[in-house]
Amino acid sequence: MKRILFALLLSAGITSASMAQSAQYEGAMTKQIALLDDYNNFNPEKLQELANTFERIGAAEKTQWLPFYYAGYCNVMHAFLEKDQSKVDAIADKAAADISIADTLSPKNDEVYVVKSLIASSRISVDPQSRGRQYGMEAANWQSEAAKINSENPRVYILQGQSLFYTPEQFGGSKSEAKKKFEIALQKFGTFKPASSLAPHWGERQAQHLISQIK
């Protein structure tokens, strides 16, 4: 009887500890995601700080893919905003390292593939003339893979639209075709439901802003 009681108490203790750990994780992630959602924090310094925090959360929660996803996303956004092109590859490498861990923890994940596409695109800016074809194709391939997994993900269409928007017309770009992709993305956002309160939900304001730039 004592053994049974001890086992029950031990089980209850483990369950309570797990619940406390889960609540701590969700609280930490919710706080950081809220900071990431604030466009005032979209600058290299703050994005680097957020990436570091997400990496620390990931190190503590070794089975969770979302901290590494967000760390990768913050780092690749930093790469896009970095004015010193000699630093872009190193920042993109950090994003790639983070998203590789997320990919291992959550294979065949469309959100992970979206960030992989962003990482490839960020490397183009270092030397568009020599890198455009290689990394443009890589970015497009990851977009295609993401769409195969979840064609309802609005971020896939945002990335497709961005590729058309920023690519010169002589190389296949088109503002009018980009607008169509952004409109599809906004339609998808109308019915899109994130898998959880911590799941990726960014992009709607970005699509609206880019559409406003197209006459």
Beta strands, then each sheet from edge to edge (+ up, - down):
end
